[in-house]
Amino acid sequence: MLKNIIIKVSVILSAIIGVVLQMDTASGGFMSGRSLIMYFTIQSNLWIAMIAFVGIFVAIFNKPAKGFYLLKYILTRGILLTYVVFSILLSPSMPLSYLVSPSNLLVHTLTPVLAMVDYLMNDHKITVNKQSLYGLITPAYYLVFSYTMYFAGIRFSDGSKFPYFFLDFESNGWFTFNDGKLGVVFWYLIVMGIIYLISVVASNIKRRNRQDSPIMVAVGMVLLTLIVTAIRLF
């Protein structure tokens, strides 16, 4: 139980410190200002910190609840989506100074890594029909959230109407597939495909129940971050 609690505390500390550092260091750039809380990255870090906090008491009192584990499953997929989308879609456009900053390394790498380790080591097996589909809840929510902000006239950092470039239908269109542009519908199908694949792969790794899985997955995720950062050097 002690190891379980230590990992959950680590998730909480990584998420909270990362968000605080992001608030303290960002000014007028990516994820900055009062709009900070509106970004999926920040929301997913706060979600996973919250569920880890609740998980400490679940572990202490040894009263597992199916609803808790299902919510944990959903929110873990959310933080993993943060990790993958940033690594693959967003990091190539980020300055190297941000990629190596403590705030970025915490919210985009360490917190997702710890959350995945926590899921693989501590969570009970969830028996829900077609559970991988539950992983689609967080990106579906954020799609509604971001466009609600848009139509309400609420702006993100730098006065941007959209939190991420792949949601910008004004520049990309909805169904564009030419001139080097990809429409929002196609971008979001890619995002939903990524999260569904994450859900399937993570569930399969969990199902195999290998003791070395948490270490192998953590090392693989850290290596991807290092590779992406190294590529930015050239």
N, C-alpha and C positions, 0 to 999 in steps of 0.2 A: 504493500500500500504506500510506503514511503516514496518509492521510486515514482509511482503514479502521481502523487501529490507534487513532487519536485518538478516533474515535467510540466504539469499544469501551471505551477507557479512561474516556471520559465516562460511559458507561452504568454502569460499575463504580463510579466515584466517586459518581455521583448516587444509586445504590441503597444503597451502604454508608453514606454520610453521612446519607441519609434515614432509614435504619433506626436508626443510632446516635442521631440527634436524636429520633426517636420514643421510643427507650428512655430518653433523658435528660429529655424534657419531659413525657411522659405519666405521670400518677399517679392511679390510681383511676378512670380514665375509659376512653374508647374506645381499644382496643389498648394496654393498659397492663400493667405488672407482669410477672411471670414468664411469663404466658400470651402475651406478645407474639408469640413465634415461632409460635404456633398459628393466627394469622390468615392468611388467603389473601393479603392485601396484602403482608405481610412475607415470606411464603414465596415469592411470585412475584418480589419484588424480589431476593431472594437467589438464586433460580434463574437469573434473567436476568444477574445479576452473574457467576455461575459460568460460564454458557455464553459470555459475552462474554470472560471470562478465557481460556477454552480457545480461543476464536476468534482471539485475538491470536497464539497459537502456530500455529494453522492458517494464518493469513495470512503469518506470518514464514517458515514452512517450505514454504508453498505446497503443502500436501498435503490437499486437500479430501477429505472422506469423506461419503458419502451419509447415514450414520447420524448424523453430527454435524449436518448441515443439517436433517435431519428433527427431531432433538431441538430444535434452535434454532427451528424452525418451531412446534413444540408450545409451547415455553416463551414465545415471543414472543406467542402467542395468549393465554397465561395472564396476562402483564403487561398486555395490552390489555384483557382482561376486567376486571382490577383497575381500570383507568382508566374504562371505560364504566359498570360497575356502581356504582362510587363516585359518578361524576358524575350518573348518572340516578336511582339508587335510594337512595343513602345520604346524599349531600351535603345534600338538603333538611332533614334532621333534625339536621345537625351545627351547632354554634355557629360564628358567624362567626370567632371567635378561632382556632378550629382550621383553618378553611378557608384562612385567610391565613397560617398558620404555615409556616415553612420545611420542617418535617418532612412535612406534608401535601403541599405543593407538589412536594417531591422524590419521595416514594414513589407519589403518585397521579397526578402529571402529568409532571414532567420525565423521570423514568426511562422511563415508557411511550412518551413522545414520542421520546426518544433511541433506544430499542429499535426502534421502528417505522422511524425513519430508517436505522438500521443494517441492518435487514432489507431495506429498499427499495434501499439503495445498494450493499450489499456481498455479500449472500447469493447463491449460485448458484441457478439455477432447480431446484426439486426436482420430479422426475418420479415421483410416487407416485400410484397409482390412488386416487381419492376422497380426496385429501389433506386436504380441508377437514374431513373427519370426525375427523382426528387432533387438531384443535383442541378436541374435546370431552373429551379425556383429562384435562386439569387440573381442570375443574369436576366431572367424574365422580369423580376421585380425592378432591377435597375434600369431596364429599358423604359418601363413605365415611369419610374422616378425622374430620369433625366429629361424626358419629353414633357413631363408635368412642369418641371422647372423652366423649360424652354418656353412653353406657352403661357406660363405665369410671369414671364419676363425677368426671372431671377437668373443672374449671371454667375459664371464660375470665375476663376482667377483670370486676371488681365481683361476682364469684361467679356470673356468668351461665352458664347451661347451654348457650347457643348463641352462636356468634360474630357472627351477623347475624340480623336480625329475620325474614328470609324463610325461615330454617331452623327457626324455633320452632314445632314442631307442637303443643306444649302450648297455646299461645295461638291459633294460626291453624288448627289441625287439619291433616289431610292433604288432604282434597278439598273444603274449605269454599269456598263461592262465594256468600255472602250476608252481610248485616249489616255491610257494609264490610270484610269479611275475605276474604282469599284464601289457600287452603290451600297447604301446602308443595309439593305435587306441581305445582300450577299455577305457583307462583313459580319452581320449578326448571326447568320447561319454558320459562318466559320466559328464564331465565338461559342455558339450553342453546341456545335460539333466538338469543339475542344473540351468543354466542360463535361459533355456526355462521355467522351473518351476517357477523361480524367476519372470520372465516376466508375466506369467499367474496370479500368486498370487498377485503381486503388482497391476496389471491392475484390478483385481477383487476387491481388497481393495479400489482402487481409484473409481471404478464404484459405489460402495455402498455409498460413500460420507458421511460416518459417521464422526462427528466432533471430536470424541475421537480416531479415527484411528491413527493419527500421534503420539499421546502419547503412545498408546498401542504398536504400532510397534517399537517405539524408546526404550521403556522399555524392550520389548522382545529381541531386538538386543543387548542391553547392558547386559542383564541377560545371554545371550548365551556367550558373551565374558568373563563374570565373571566365569561362569561354566567351560569353557575351561581352563581358567587360574588356577582355583582351582584344576582341575583334574591334572594339571601339577605339583602340589605340592606333589602328592602322587606317 
